[in-house]
Amino acid sequence: VQLQASGGGLVQAGGSLRLSCAASGMIFRVNTMDWYRQAPGKQRELVATITSDGSTNYADSVKGRFTISRDNAKSTVDLQMNSLKPEDTAVYYCHRSRWGIVNWGQGTQVTVSS
């Protein structure tokens, strides 16, 4: 299984970024997919989840600003991030866990300047 994340960058507060994660080596449509993030000096935290049937869940800190979506035909999961804040600065990771097997993407840096 490989998870390849892309789309990070530097943006001013209030701006937007869209992250994308391309999955391979698995039957994508049956997997729940997540985005995590880890800021310097902090623990990795769950940001958003999308199940195989499209149900979504978000951390309180990003509700109303971030949207997770998936394209089963392309085996991709995206994270649209709007109204970005400096506290959203972190490395963002694509993740999936199934049958006790955990896979992480390589991470993509998001930096929000004030």
N, CA and C atoms as a LAMMPS dump frame, in Angstrom:
ITEM: TIMESTEP
0
ITEM: NUMBER OF ATOMS
342
ITEM: BOX BOUNDS ff ff ff
-5.0000000000000000e+02 5.0000000000000000e+02
-5.0000000000000000e+02 5.0000000000000000e+02
-5.0000000000000000e+02 5.0000000000000000e+02
ITEM: ATOMS id mol type element x y z
1 1 1 N 0.842 -1.191 0
2 1 2 C 0 0 0
3 1 3 C 0.875 1.238 0
4 2 1 N 0.514 2.187 -0.849
5 2 2 C 1.211 3.479 -0.866
6 2 3 C 0.191 4.605 -0.821
7 3 1 N 0.516 5.609 -0.004
8 3 2 C -0.298 6.813 0.083
9 3 3 C 0.598 7.992 -0.237
10 4 1 N 0.277 8.714 -1.292
11 4 2 C 1.124 9.815 -1.757
12 4 3 C 0.362 11.124 -1.612
13 5 1 N 0.799 11.941 -0.66
14 5 2 C 0.124 13.216 -0.4
15 5 3 C 0.787 14.343 -1.168
16 6 1 N -0.002 15.311 -1.546
17 6 2 C 0.506 16.48 -2.254
18 6 3 C -0.403 17.672 -1.982
19 7 1 N 0.08 18.871 -2.361
20 7 2 C -0.764 20.054 -2.29
21 7 3 C -0.45 21.019 -1.18
22 8 1 N 0.502 20.703 -0.325
23 8 2 C 0.845 21.621 0.742
24 8 3 C 1.557 22.85 0.206
25 9 1 N 1.802 23.805 1.098
26 9 2 C 2.494 25.013 0.701
27 9 3 C 2.379 26.1 1.737
28 10 1 N 2.74 27.3 1.323
29 10 2 C 2.689 28.478 2.181
30 10 3 C 1.522 29.349 1.746
31 11 1 N 0.709 29.75 2.711
32 11 2 C -0.454 30.57 2.412
33 11 3 C -0.665 31.57 3.544
34 12 1 N -1.24 32.691 3.217
35 12 2 C -1.554 33.684 4.244
36 12 3 C -2.815 33.294 5.001
37 13 1 N -2.915 33.774 6.221
38 13 2 C -4.114 33.526 7.014
39 13 3 C -5.347 33.985 6.25
40 14 1 N -6.382 33.164 6.297
41 14 2 C -7.598 33.433 5.555
42 14 3 C -7.635 32.796 4.183
43 15 1 N -6.51 32.28 3.754
44 15 2 C -6.413 31.655 2.438
45 15 3 C -6.872 30.215 2.445
46 16 1 N -6.698 29.571 1.29
47 16 2 C -7.143 28.194 1.094
48 16 3 C -6.043 27.347 0.478
49 17 1 N -6.1 26.072 0.786
50 17 2 C -5.249 25.07 0.152
51 17 3 C -6.076 23.801 -0.018
52 18 1 N -5.692 23.016 -1.012
53 18 2 C -6.326 21.718 -1.214
54 18 3 C -5.255 20.64 -1.224
55 19 1 N -5.371 19.708 -0.298
56 19 2 C -4.458 18.571 -0.242
57 19 3 C -5.096 17.39 -0.95
58 20 1 N -4.238 16.574 -1.552
59 20 2 C -4.725 15.377 -2.208
60 20 3 C -3.843 14.193 -1.825
61 21 1 N -4.474 13.043 -1.687
62 21 2 C -3.744 11.812 -1.36
63 21 3 C -4.143 10.747 -2.36
64 22 1 N -3.153 10.238 -3.076
65 22 2 C -3.388 9.177 -4.054
66 22 3 C -2.992 7.841 -3.44
67 23 1 N -3.915 6.912 -3.455
68 23 2 C -3.69 5.6 -2.858
69 23 3 C -3.477 4.551 -3.931
70 24 1 N -2.638 3.581 -3.615
71 24 2 C -2.423 2.457 -4.525
72 24 3 C -2.139 1.212 -3.713
73 25 1 N -2.318 0.074 -4.351
74 25 2 C -2.02 -1.179 -3.681
75 25 3 C -3.098 -1.688 -2.756
76 26 1 N -4.29 -1.127 -2.858
77 26 2 C -5.397 -1.58 -2.018
78 26 3 C -6.711 -1.34 -2.752
79 27 1 N -7.778 -1.948 -2.231
80 27 2 C -9.109 -1.707 -2.78
81 27 3 C -9.632 -0.454 -2.1
82 28 1 N -9.42 0.678 -2.755
83 28 2 C -9.633 1.976 -2.124
84 28 3 C -11.058 2.154 -1.613
85 29 1 N -12.037 1.741 -2.38
86 29 2 C -13.426 2.093 -2.084
87 29 3 C -13.923 1.512 -0.777
88 30 1 N -13.287 0.473 -0.253
89 30 2 C -13.778 -0.144 0.984
90 30 3 C -13.123 0.439 2.228
91 31 1 N -12.168 1.334 2.039
92 31 2 C -11.393 1.848 3.158
93 31 3 C -11.904 3.181 3.688
94 32 1 N -11.916 3.281 5.017
95 32 2 C -12.051 4.582 5.649
96 32 3 C -10.712 5.296 5.546
97 33 1 N -10.748 6.549 5.145
98 33 2 C -9.528 7.33 4.964
99 33 3 C -9.544 8.54 5.89
100 34 1 N -8.358 8.914 6.346
101 34 2 C -8.236 10.028 7.284
102 34 3 C -7.128 10.98 6.859
103 35 1 N -7.239 12.186 7.376
104 35 2 C -6.135 13.144 7.358
105 35 3 C -5.78 13.458 8.807
106 36 1 N -4.487 13.374 9.102
107 36 2 C -3.951 13.769 10.393
108 36 3 C -3.02 14.958 10.157
109 37 1 N -2.65 15.606 11.261
110 37 2 C -1.624 16.634 11.173
111 37 3 C -0.78 16.632 12.438
112 38 1 N 0.431 17.117 12.276
113 38 2 C 1.334 17.216 13.422
114 38 3 C 2.08 18.532 13.341
115 39 1 N 1.829 19.367 14.334
116 39 2 C 2.516 20.645 14.44
117 39 3 C 3.795 20.451 15.244
118 40 1 N 4.77 21.338 15.068
119 40 2 C 6.037 21.218 15.81
120 40 3 C 5.8 21.156 17.305
121 41 1 N 6.39 20.157 17.953
122 41 2 C 6.284 20.027 19.39
123 41 3 C 4.962 19.49 19.897
124 42 1 N 4.09 19.09 18.98
125 42 2 C 2.772 18.594 19.39
126 42 3 C 2.563 17.166 18.878
127 43 1 N 1.587 16.509 19.482
128 43 2 C 1.247 15.155 19.045
129 43 3 C 0.466 15.208 17.733
130 44 1 N 0.567 14.127 17
131 44 2 C -0.212 14.005 15.779
132 44 3 C -1.693 13.925 16.146
133 45 1 N -2.527 14.659 15.421
134 45 2 C -3.953 14.678 15.731
135 45 3 C -4.785 14.383 14.494
136 46 1 N -5.931 13.767 14.725
137 46 2 C -6.867 13.462 13.651
138 46 3 C -7.597 14.729 13.244
139 47 1 N -7.605 14.989 11.943
140 47 2 C -8.245 16.193 11.417
141 47 3 C -9.606 15.873 10.81
142 48 1 N -9.648 14.856 9.957
143 48 2 C -10.896 14.541 9.259
144 48 3 C -10.891 13.087 8.822
145 49 1 N -12.1 12.519 8.765
146 49 2 C -12.286 11.123 8.374
147 49 3 C -13.408 11.027 7.364
148 50 1 N -13.236 10.141 6.402
149 50 2 C -14.332 9.828 5.481
150 50 3 C -14.42 8.308 5.348
151 51 1 N -15.615 7.777 5.582
152 51 2 C -15.812 6.333 5.52
153 51 3 C -16.05 5.882 4.08
154 52 1 N -16.165 4.574 3.918
155 52 2 C -16.375 4.028 2.581
156 52 3 C -17.705 4.468 1.983
157 53 1 N -18.68 4.768 2.824
158 53 2 C -19.974 5.205 2.291
159 53 3 C -20.09 6.721 2.222
160 54 1 N -18.981 7.426 2.497
161 54 2 C -18.961 8.877 2.338
162 54 3 C -19.302 9.677 3.577
163 55 1 N -19.546 9.024 4.693
164 55 2 C -19.789 9.758 5.934
165 55 3 C -18.5 10.439 6.387
166 56 1 N -18.645 11.632 6.938
167 56 2 C -17.465 12.401 7.324
168 56 3 C -17.514 12.809 8.791
169 57 1 N -16.34 13.076 9.322
170 57 2 C -16.223 13.546 10.696
171 57 3 C -15 14.454 10.767
172 58 1 N -15.094 15.475 11.618
173 58 2 C -14.038 16.481 11.683
174 58 3 C -13.659 16.791 13.116
175 59 1 N -12.413 17.176 13.307
176 59 2 C -12.004 17.735 14.581
177 59 3 C -12.734 19.06 14.786
178 60 1 N -13.038 19.359 16.026
179 60 2 C -13.768 20.601 16.321
180 60 3 C -13.03 21.827 15.789
181 61 1 N -11.713 21.767 15.812
182 61 2 C -10.911 22.922 15.429
183 61 3 C -11.002 23.26 13.938
184 62 1 N -11.486 22.322 13.116
185 62 2 C -11.542 22.571 11.671
186 62 3 C -12.97 22.523 11.119
187 63 1 N -13.938 22.206 11.955
188 63 2 C -15.325 22.126 11.485
189 63 3 C -15.763 23.445 10.864
190 64 1 N -16.409 23.325 9.719
191 64 2 C -16.89 24.511 9.022
192 64 3 C -15.842 25.166 8.129
193 65 1 N -14.589 24.721 8.24
194 65 2 C -13.516 25.305 7.42
195 65 3 C -12.896 24.282 6.471
196 66 1 N -12.816 23.034 6.913
197 66 2 C -12.197 21.971 6.122
198 66 3 C -13.284 21.026 5.606
199 67 1 N -13.034 20.48 4.418
200 67 2 C -13.934 19.488 3.84
201 67 3 C -13.117 18.335 3.272
202 68 1 N -13.444 17.123 3.732
203 68 2 C -12.793 15.938 3.209
204 68 3 C -13.704 15.304 2.162
205 69 1 N -13.1 14.801 1.094
206 69 2 C -13.891 14.161 0.036
207 69 3 C -13.071 13.035 -0.575
208 70 1 N -13.746 12.164 -1.297
209 70 2 C -13.043 11.054 -1.923
210 70 3 C -13.556 10.819 -3.334
211 71 1 N -12.674 10.293 -4.162
212 71 2 C -13.028 9.896 -5.529
213 71 3 C -12.595 8.445 -5.682
214 72 1 N -13.534 7.539 -5.563
215 72 2 C -13.193 6.118 -5.605
216 72 3 C -12.675 5.693 -6.981
217 73 1 N -13.114 6.372 -8.024
218 73 2 C -12.647 6.038 -9.368
219 73 3 C -11.16 6.353 -9.541
220 74 1 N -10.715 7.39 -8.86
221 74 2 C -9.312 7.812 -8.96
222 74 3 C -8.478 7.344 -7.771
223 75 1 N -9.123 6.753 -6.775
224 75 2 C -8.433 6.325 -5.541
225 75 3 C -7.726 7.493 -4.866
226 76 1 N -8.453 8.577 -4.733
227 76 2 C -7.896 9.758 -4.08
228 76 3 C -8.817 10.25 -2.967
229 77 1 N -8.201 10.852 -1.978
230 77 2 C -8.941 11.524 -0.908
231 77 3 C -8.351 12.917 -0.765
232 78 1 N -9.212 13.908 -0.784
233 78 2 C -8.788 15.302 -0.744
234 78 3 C -9.205 15.972 0.556
235 79 1 N -8.473 17.027 0.895
236 79 2 C -8.836 17.848 2.04
237 79 3 C -8.819 19.303 1.58
238 80 1 N -9.994 19.887 1.437
239 80 2 C -10.106 21.299 1.087
240 80 3 C -10.068 22.101 2.37
241 81 1 N -9.11 23.016 2.459
242 81 2 C -8.915 23.794 3.681
243 81 3 C -9.14 25.27 3.366
244 82 1 N -10.153 25.838 3.971
245 82 2 C -10.493 27.248 3.783
246 82 3 C -10.318 28.011 5.085
247 83 1 N -10.282 29.32 4.975
248 83 2 C -10.151 30.193 6.15
249 83 3 C -9.013 29.72 7.051
250 84 1 N -7.885 29.468 6.448
251 84 2 C -6.758 28.907 7.191
252 84 3 C -6.246 29.889 8.246
253 85 1 N -5.795 29.319 9.347
254 85 2 C -5.277 30.085 10.475
255 85 3 C -3.828 29.67 10.729
256 86 1 N -3.058 30.532 11.355
257 86 2 C -1.669 30.156 11.673
258 86 3 C -1.584 28.852 12.469
259 87 1 N -2.569 28.599 13.302
260 87 2 C -2.543 27.369 14.103
261 87 3 C -2.818 26.118 13.281
262 88 1 N -3.159 26.269 12.01
263 88 2 C -3.292 25.115 11.121
264 88 3 C -1.939 24.676 10.561
265 89 1 N -0.903 25.435 10.843
266 89 2 C 0.435 25.085 10.367
267 89 3 C 0.864 23.741 10.941
268 90 1 N 1.218 22.821 10.053
269 90 2 C 1.573 21.47 10.464
270 90 3 C 1.982 20.667 9.235
271 91 1 N 2.506 19.492 9.497
272 91 2 C 2.659 18.502 8.435
273 91 3 C 1.387 17.661 8.426
274 92 1 N 0.791 17.542 7.256
275 92 2 C -0.469 16.816 7.107
276 92 3 C -0.191 15.448 6.485
277 93 1 N -0.818 14.423 7.077
278 93 2 C -0.59 13.051 6.665
279 93 3 C -1.897 12.38 6.263
280 94 1 N -1.829 11.662 5.174
281 94 2 C -2.92 10.787 4.769
282 94 3 C -2.761 9.464 5.517
283 95 1 N -3.854 8.831 5.884
284 95 2 C -3.798 7.642 6.747
285 95 3 C -4.947 6.709 6.441
286 96 1 N -4.669 5.417 6.573
287 96 2 C -5.749 4.462 6.602
288 96 3 C -5.363 3.308 7.509
289 97 1 N -6.359 2.685 8.113
290 97 2 C -6.146 1.556 8.987
291 97 3 C -7.234 0.53 8.706
292 98 1 N -6.826 -0.69 8.419
293 98 2 C -7.795 -1.738 8.111
294 98 3 C -7.229 -3.074 8.529
295 99 1 N -8.043 -3.834 9.263
296 99 2 C -7.626 -5.153 9.728
297 99 3 C -6.294 -5.092 10.46
298 100 1 N -6.105 -4.012 11.245
299 100 2 C -4.911 -3.882 12.054
300 100 3 C -3.678 -3.423 11.304
301 101 1 N -3.82 -3.194 10.021
302 101 2 C -2.691 -2.715 9.218
303 101 3 C -2.855 -1.205 9.032
304 102 1 N -1.817 -0.473 9.417
305 102 2 C -1.854 0.978 9.368
306 102 3 C -0.9 1.469 8.282
307 103 1 N -1.362 2.405 7.49
308 103 2 C -0.535 3.004 6.449
309 103 3 C -0.579 4.517 6.544
310 104 1 N 0.589 5.126 6.407
311 104 2 C 0.71 6.579 6.425
312 104 3 C 1.326 7.057 5.115
313 105 1 N 0.876 8.209 4.673
314 105 2 C 1.558 8.883 3.585
315 105 3 C 2.805 9.574 4.105
316 106 1 N 3.54 10.199 3.207
317 106 2 C 4.826 10.778 3.591
318 106 3 C 4.689 12.145 4.247
319 107 1 N 3.507 12.733 4.203
320 107 2 C 3.308 14.039 4.818
321 107 3 C 3.556 15.178 3.846
322 108 1 N 2.759 16.228 3.998
323 108 2 C 2.949 17.429 3.19
324 108 3 C 2.828 18.637 4.118
325 109 1 N 3.769 19.567 3.985
326 109 2 C 3.847 20.708 4.892
327 109 3 C 2.844 21.783 4.485
328 110 1 N 2.09 22.249 5.477
329 110 2 C 1.203 23.397 5.324
330 110 3 C 1.665 24.472 6.288
331 111 1 N 1.96 25.641 5.769
332 111 2 C 2.396 26.759 6.596
333 111 3 C 1.484 27.946 6.341
334 112 1 N 0.885 28.448 7.421
335 112 2 C -0.032 29.579 7.329
336 112 3 C 0.604 30.762 8.033
337 113 1 N 0.851 31.811 7.283
338 113 2 C 1.475 33.001 7.857
339 113 3 C 0.413 33.992 8.327
340 114 1 N 0.747 34.704 9.376
341 114 2 C -0.221 35.668 9.94
342 114 3 C -0.082 37.04 9.291
